Amino acid sequence: MSVSGIVFLSLGGLIFAAWAFQMFALLFAMRRRVAARTGRMFPGVGDSLAGWREFLTAPEHRVTRRRLGLTTLALFAWIALNALALRP
């Protein structure tokens, strides 16, 4: 593998690691908030959907939404560039 291939793959790994960290942190925080609000260890689907609605609409989550959105776009861009680079 060429040096540029290694750098490109490493960049993709870093982007994915950042995205995965942010997403898991978000999911665990949402579950914790919903569980605290409902008083149940494992909230139901309706409660989880309410938690998602809160995350998607509440102003206090704006920075997290933007950061996760930008990381997701960076991951999609990396995937697209990777697909273009691997064309025969």
C-alpha positions as CSV (number, residue, x, y, z in Angstrom):
1,M,0.0,0.0,0.0
2,S,1.3,3.4,-0.9
3,V,2.0,6.1,1.7
4,S,-0.9,8.2,0.4
5,G,-3.2,5.2,0.8
6,I,-2.0,4.7,4.4
7,V,-2.6,8.4,5.2
8,F,-6.0,8.3,3.6
9,L,-7.0,5.2,5.5
10,S,-5.7,6.6,8.7
11,L,-7.7,9.8,8.2
12,G,-10.9,7.7,7.6
13,G,-10.2,5.8,10.8
14,L,-9.8,8.9,12.8
15,I,-13.0,10.4,11.4
16,F,-14.9,7.2,12.1
17,A,-13.5,7.0,15.6
18,A,-14.6,10.6,16.3
19,W,-18.1,9.9,14.9
20,A,-18.4,6.7,16.9
21,F,-17.3,8.4,20.1
22,Q,-19.8,11.2,19.6
23,M,-22.6,8.9,18.7
24,F,-22.1,6.5,21.7
25,A,-21.7,9.4,24.1
26,L,-25.0,10.8,22.7
27,L,-26.9,7.5,23.0
28,F,-25.7,6.9,26.5
29,A,-26.5,10.4,27.6
30,M,-30.0,10.2,26.0
31,R,-30.7,6.9,27.7
32,R,-29.5,8.3,31.0
33,R,-31.8,11.4,30.7
34,V,-34.8,9.4,29.6
35,A,-34.3,6.8,32.4
36,A,-34.0,9.6,34.9
37,R,-37.2,11.3,33.6
38,T,-39.3,8.1,33.5
39,G,-37.8,6.4,36.6
40,R,-37.3,3.1,34.6
41,M,-34.0,1.5,33.9
42,F,-35.0,0.5,30.4
43,P,-37.4,3.1,28.9
44,G,-39.9,2.1,26.3
45,V,-40.0,3.0,22.6
46,G,-42.3,6.0,23.2
47,D,-40.0,7.4,25.9
48,S,-37.0,6.9,23.7
49,L,-38.7,8.7,20.8
50,A,-39.5,11.6,23.1
51,G,-35.8,11.7,24.1
52,W,-34.9,11.9,20.4
53,R,-37.4,14.7,19.8
54,E,-35.9,16.5,22.8
55,F,-32.4,16.1,21.4
56,L,-33.5,17.2,17.9
57,T,-35.4,20.3,19.0
58,A,-34.0,21.6,22.3
59,P,-31.7,24.6,22.0
60,E,-29.3,23.3,24.6
61,H,-28.3,20.4,22.3
62,R,-27.6,22.7,19.3
63,V,-23.8,22.4,19.6
64,T,-23.9,18.6,20.0
65,R,-26.2,18.3,17.0
66,R,-24.0,20.5,14.8
67,R,-20.8,18.7,15.9
68,L,-22.3,15.3,15.2
69,G,-23.8,16.5,11.9
70,L,-20.4,17.9,10.7
71,T,-18.6,14.7,11.7
72,T,-21.3,12.6,9.9
73,L,-20.8,14.8,6.8
74,A,-17.0,14.4,7.0
75,L,-17.5,10.6,7.2
76,F,-19.8,10.6,4.2
77,A,-17.3,12.8,2.3
78,W,-14.5,10.5,3.1
79,I,-16.5,7.5,1.9
80,A,-17.3,9.3,-1.3
81,L,-13.7,10.2,-1.9
82,N,-12.6,6.7,-1.1
83,A,-15.1,5.3,-3.7
84,L,-13.8,7.8,-6.3
85,A,-10.2,7.0,-5.5
86,L,-10.8,3.2,-5.9
87,R,-12.4,3.5,-9.3
88,P,-10.6,1.5,-12.0
